[in-house]
Amino acid sequence: MLAADVPLGRIGEPEEVGKTVAFLASDDASFINASEIYVDGGLAQI
């Protein structure tokens, strides 16, 4: 994959995925259920 292929123009960092996982595991995400959350810089939208 090239950064030019990603709508945000860069490849994501492992920390960005980790922050998403940490949020989903926190109480702040307690009302989220049965959702697919893509951490892909917008790639799923094209």
Summary of the structure (lengths in Angstrom):
residues: 46
radius of gyration: 12.5
end to end distance: 14.4
largest distance: 35.7
contacts: 76
relative contact order: 0.26
helix: 46%
strand: 0%
